[in-house]
Amino acid sequence: RLGHFAEAIADYSICLQTMEAKASLWAWRGLAHYCLQDYQAAARDLTQAIQRDPRLGWAYEYRAKACDELIALPVRGRIASLNVAAAAAALMYGILQEKSSP
């Protein structure tokens, strides 16, 4: 039924335990997690789907959207978007700062 994402997740979980773990089961459960704004679980399940079937194009899209929700770069002022190079540079800078901290 439409909009019953929690129930769908429970059903997909049962199927994943009892059946062969098909890519589509992981992908649809990932999408249900995404719709419930559980982005970490969505990214995890969509990654499992992609590993099992790299041809699932829409799974890449929703995994990217979930990851975008998980990672936020602190930016001063109003800005609509950052290009990929600037975002990567900021992310790497943050990682290096964490590693160099005592």
Residue, then its C-alpha position, 0 to 999 in steps of 0.5 A: r500500500l502506498g505510504h506504508f514504508a515502515e511496513a514495507i521495510a519489515d516485509y523486505s527484511i523478512c524476505l531478505q532473511t528467508m530468501e536469496a538476497k536479491a538486489s531488488l529487495w535491497a534496493w526497494r528496502g533502501l528506497a523505503h528507508y529513504c522515504l522515511q528519511d533514514y538516510q544512513a539505512a538507505a545508503r547501506d541498503l542501496t549499496q548492497a543492491i548496487q554490489r549485487d546488481p551494478r545495473l540498477g541505475w536508480a539505486y545509484e541516484y537514491r544512494a547519492k541523495a541519501c549521502d547528500e543528506l548525511i554530509a553537510l558542509p558548514v558554509r557561511g552566508r547564503i549559497a545555493s551549491l558548491n561545485v564538486a572540486a570545492a566540496a571535495a577539497a573541504l571534505m579532505y581538509g576536514i579529514l586532515q584536520e581530524k587526523s592531525s588533532p591530538 
